[in-house]
Amino acid sequence: MANVQGAVFDDETIEAARIAFAREARFTLGAVQMAGLPDTDLPEVAFAGRSNVGKSSLINALVGQHRLARASNAPGRTREINFFVVDDVLRLVDLPGYGFARAARSEVKKFQNLGRDYLRGRPNLKRAYLLIDARHGLKDVDKEALDAFDVSAVSYQVVLTKADKITAPQAQKLVEQTLKLISRRPAAFPRVIATSAEKGAGMPQLRAEIMLACGLAHEAVVAKT
């Protein structure tokens, strides 16, 4: 699966990112309010998306673990911001899902607003990754998330999940359609990655993107084609 529009990472960068994410990764805390967030001493990338889009599975696939991030069969169960540290050099942040939750409306609003407050108030946040189920593409509720990113002026990149559930031509078409839809959005990063947590597709490229966004790799390693 191609990950970008007109750009690829060289083998050296892919391997460096693989090694970095193969090092120790651990859960550090779950925060239910802004006052409980960790220090801003490490660069962070955050993962957002509709409930049951596969955020936990993707985080686990990135670090090569099965149970680092806890997945649930019940959509909307993530009601706090979960922080994971990789090799003591960067944090992965799992934001509460949106769009559906088995909770009272007031409770849903509370933990979804927590995610929005995080996006607006985290100076060490280098990039947010908006996860979209490749079987369904961008929905109206996802466009609300895009608006929130743009208002917060947070650099974000779209990641298609579960791309193994569609054909390669369908995935490529969806990448192109998504790029077109976000092309005029001011905070959108102009590359879309198609991934499969189950098959591992797109994970090497996503690791490299994260390293680059966090200043742990150099722009020169991106080769334009």
Secondary structure per residue as TSV (DSSP state, phi and psi in degrees):
chain	resnum	aa	ss	phi	psi
A	1	M	-	360.0	129.2
A	2	A	-	-73.0	144.8
A	3	N	-	-106.0	-15.2
A	4	V	S	-140.5	170.1
A	5	Q	S	-101.2	101.5
A	6	G	S	74.9	23.3
A	7	A	E	-152.2	144.3
A	8	V	E	-137.6	158.4
A	9	F	E	-93.8	142.3
A	10	D	-	-74.3	165.8
A	11	D	H	-61.4	-35.6
A	12	E	H	-64.0	-41.4
A	13	T	H	-69.5	-43.0
A	14	I	H	-58.0	-43.3
A	15	E	H	-68.6	-40.7
A	16	A	H	-62.3	-40.0
A	17	A	H	-68.0	-38.9
A	18	R	H	-60.5	-44.8
A	19	I	H	-63.4	-42.8
A	20	A	H	-60.6	-43.5
A	21	F	H	-80.8	-10.2
A	22	A	H	-83.4	-11.3
A	23	R	S	-77.5	-179.7
A	24	E	-	-57.7	129.6
A	25	A	E	-128.0	132.6
A	26	R	E	-144.9	150.4
A	27	F	E	-74.9	135.2
A	28	T	E	-110.2	-46.0
A	29	L	E	-166.6	161.1
A	30	G	E	-117.8	123.0
A	31	A	E	-104.5	135.1
A	32	V	S	-107.1	-2.1
A	33	Q	S	-154.3	159.2
A	34	M	G	-60.0	-32.3
A	35	A	G	-65.5	-17.6
A	36	G	G	-96.0	7.2
A	37	L	-	-72.7	152.2
A	38	P	-	-71.2	171.0
A	39	D	-	-59.3	160.8
A	40	T	S	-95.1	36.1
A	41	D	-	-82.8	-14.5
A	42	L	S	-122.0	148.8
A	43	P	-	-66.0	146.7
A	44	E	E	-129.0	148.4
A	45	V	E	-126.2	141.6
A	46	A	E	-117.1	148.7
A	47	F	E	-116.7	123.4
A	48	A	E	-125.3	160.5
A	49	G	E	164.8	168.6
A	50	R	B	-61.8	152.8
A	51	S	T	-55.5	136.2
A	52	N	T	72.4	20.3
A	53	V	S	-80.3	-16.9
A	54	G	S	108.5	29.1
A	55	K	H	-63.2	-48.2
A	56	S	H	-62.6	-42.4
A	57	S	H	-63.5	-39.1
A	58	L	H	-66.9	-43.2
A	59	I	H	-61.4	-43.2
A	60	N	H	-61.3	-40.9
A	61	A	H	-67.5	-36.2
A	62	L	H	-59.1	-41.2
A	63	V	H	-100.0	1.5
A	64	G	T	70.5	30.2
A	65	Q	-	-121.9	156.0
A	66	H	S	-95.5	-24.4
A	67	R	S	-131.5	19.2
A	68	L	S	-63.8	-55.3
A	69	A	S	-97.6	132.0
A	70	R	-	-86.7	119.9
A	71	A	-	-91.0	154.8
A	72	S	-	-132.8	146.1
A	73	N	S	-77.9	-14.3
A	74	A	S	-96.8	113.0
A	75	P	T	-58.7	144.6
A	76	G	T	83.2	16.9
A	77	R	-	-81.6	-19.4
A	78	T	-	-77.9	107.9
A	79	R	-	-120.1	20.9
A	80	E	S	-146.7	169.0
A	81	I	E	-92.7	118.2
A	82	N	E	-100.6	133.5
A	83	F	E	-114.1	134.5
A	84	F	E	-128.2	135.6
A	85	V	E	-105.8	132.9
A	86	V	E	-111.0	115.5
A	87	D	T	54.8	24.4
A	88	D	T	57.4	24.3
A	89	V	T	-121.6	-18.1
A	90	L	E	-156.0	159.6
A	91	R	E	-116.1	139.9
A	92	L	E	-102.3	133.9
A	93	V	E	-123.5	122.5
A	94	D	E	-99.6	110.3
A	95	L	-	-87.4	155.4
A	96	P	-	-58.3	140.6
A	97	G	-	-71.6	162.3
A	98	Y	B	-128.5	166.2
A	99	G	S	99.5	-26.9
A	100	F	-	-166.1	138.0
A	101	A	-	-160.1	142.7
A	102	R	S	-87.8	72.9
A	103	A	S	-156.8	164.1
A	104	A	-	-62.1	150.4
A	105	R	H	-55.2	-41.6
A	106	S	H	-64.3	-36.9
A	107	E	H	-70.4	-40.2
A	108	V	H	-58.5	-48.1
A	109	K	H	-61.0	-37.5
A	110	K	H	-62.4	-51.1
A	111	F	H	-79.6	-22.4
A	112	Q	H	-75.2	-35.5
A	113	N	H	-65.5	-31.1
A	114	L	H	-59.8	-42.3
A	115	G	H	-63.2	-41.0
A	116	R	H	-65.7	-40.9
A	117	D	H	-62.8	-38.3
A	118	Y	H	-60.3	-47.3
A	119	L	H	-60.2	-37.5
A	120	R	H	-79.2	-25.9
A	121	G	H	-119.9	23.4
A	122	R	-	-117.1	97.0
A	123	P	T	-66.1	-23.3
A	124	N	T	-93.2	8.3
A	125	L	E	-75.4	114.4
A	126	K	E	-88.7	-34.1
A	127	R	E	-164.3	146.5
A	128	A	E	-105.8	144.7
A	129	Y	E	-114.6	118.0
A	130	L	E	-94.1	114.9
A	131	L	E	-88.9	130.5
A	132	I	E	-126.0	129.6
A	133	D	E	-67.7	119.2
A	134	A	T	-63.1	-21.1
A	135	R	T	-74.6	-18.2
A	136	H	T	-122.5	-24.0
A	137	G	-	72.2	-171.2
A	138	L	-	-67.8	128.3
A	139	K	-	-107.6	170.3
A	140	D	H	-57.7	-39.3
A	141	V	H	-66.7	-29.7
A	142	D	H	-69.6	-36.3
A	143	K	H	-65.3	-31.0
A	144	E	H	-64.1	-38.3
A	145	A	H	-66.2	-40.6
A	146	L	H	-59.4	-42.3
A	147	D	H	-61.4	-41.4
A	148	A	H	-64.4	-40.3
A	149	F	H	-62.7	-44.3
A	150	D	H	-63.6	-42.8
A	151	V	H	-64.3	-38.0
A	152	S	H	-78.7	-7.9
A	153	A	T	57.8	38.2
A	154	V	-	-96.7	126.0
A	155	S	-	-64.4	126.4
A	156	Y	E	-135.2	152.9
A	157	Q	E	-130.3	136.6
A	158	V	E	-84.7	132.7
A	159	V	E	-122.4	122.7
A	160	L	E	-85.7	126.3
A	161	T	E	-102.5	162.7
A	162	K	-	58.0	33.8
A	163	A	G	-69.1	-14.9
A	164	D	G	-71.9	-10.4
A	165	K	G	-85.4	-6.2
A	166	I	S	-125.5	169.6
A	167	T	-	-77.0	161.0
A	168	A	H	-59.1	-44.3
A	169	P	H	-61.8	-38.0
A	170	Q	H	-64.1	-40.0
A	171	A	H	-64.4	-44.1
A	172	Q	H	-63.4	-41.6
A	173	K	H	-62.6	-40.3
A	174	L	H	-67.1	-38.9
A	175	V	H	-56.8	-47.9
A	176	E	H	-65.3	-41.7
A	177	Q	H	-63.9	-41.7
A	178	T	H	-66.5	-42.1
A	179	L	H	-57.8	-41.0
A	180	K	H	-65.4	-41.3
A	181	L	H	-65.9	-32.3
A	182	I	H	-98.6	0.9
A	183	S	T	-60.0	-29.7
A	184	R	T	-100.9	7.0
A	185	R	-	-86.5	126.8
A	186	P	T	-64.0	-30.4
A	187	A	T	-98.7	-1.7
A	188	A	E	-76.8	132.3
A	189	F	E	-81.6	131.7
A	190	P	E	-82.6	41.8
A	191	R	E	-140.2	141.6
A	192	V	E	-122.7	133.8
A	193	I	E	-111.7	128.6
A	194	A	E	-95.9	124.8
A	195	T	-	-130.0	162.3
A	196	S	-	-140.1	112.8
A	197	A	T	-65.2	-32.8
A	198	E	T	-71.8	-42.5
A	199	K	T	-96.5	-14.6
A	200	G	-	87.1	-0.2
A	201	A	T	-65.0	136.6
A	202	G	T	81.0	-12.4
A	203	M	H	-65.7	-41.9
A	204	P	H	-58.7	-41.3
A	205	Q	H	-68.7	-39.3
A	206	L	H	-65.8	-41.4
A	207	R	H	-58.1	-44.2
A	208	A	H	-64.5	-40.5
A	209	E	H	-60.7	-42.4
A	210	I	H	-64.2	-44.8
A	211	M	H	-60.7	-41.1
A	212	L	H	-65.9	-45.5
A	213	A	H	-62.3	-32.9
A	214	C	T	-88.2	3.4
A	215	G	T	76.8	18.3
A	216	L	S	-99.6	3.7
A	217	A	S	-143.9	171.3
A	218	H	-	-113.5	146.1
A	219	E	G	-56.6	-29.9
A	220	A	G	-61.7	-17.3
A	221	V	G	-81.7	-5.4
A	222	V	E	-89.9	118.5
A	223	A	E	-99.2	120.6
A	224	K	E	-76.6	139.1
A	225	T	-	-118.6	360.0
